[in-house]
């Protein structure tokens, strides 16, 4: 399939709530800067892959300003008007809202929900994943832990010979995000097909210091590299960590 037929959506919460699992290594201001840097590299890779558009849904003006400068669109966070409870901090509501807006703008577009923290993502990985995905329905890329979701793709609805999709086809083509704890299983159970492929940068969302070191081993994008150099994060990856990454059941 052509990448320009695919439109990505990414959800980012307020920066002051970002990456709490790195609090023992980085103070809040530097965690916010890291989130912005990783998001910048994710958006840059998605645009470089030739996607039709990238839309970021966020309540944070700093995030909005950053991604607009990169060429991404911004969608207002629906939780700002109607706070969501029990929805992984409103992530699924935000992604569903952005996906619906994208399809209104681009007719029956293929929609790809991406994690915001993929600093080692490569454009070639995204293109390869899209080429491997089924032509209909939903598919999921499981993250490096084996439990989370790095990406969720929903193909455009098919008309089935009419001016509008049938209800079954429309349901199959809806994004229906299930992000949160054990999201890979929940996406599979909701009908998404799991994709296999050697896409380590796509699968490596960063939540912990170990994740960040693994991303450095793969080579992070320019924004994340510059930020880590500026804050003095150790760039050298220890041999012990490399061995642990290489022998783990998941891909670093």
Secondary structure, DSSP 8 states (H G I E B T S, - for coil): --GGGEEEEEEE--GGGS-GGGTTTS-HHHHHHHHHHHHHHHHHHHHHTT-SEEEEEES-HHHHHHHHHHT-EEEE-GGGTS--SSSTTTHHHHHHHHHHHHHHHSSS-EEEEE-S--TT--HHHHHHHHHHS-SSSEEEEE-TTSSSEEEEEE-----TTSSS--HHHHHHHS-----STTHHHHHHHTT-EE-----HHHH----SHHHHHHHHHH---HHHHHHHHHHT---S--HHHHHHHHHSSS--
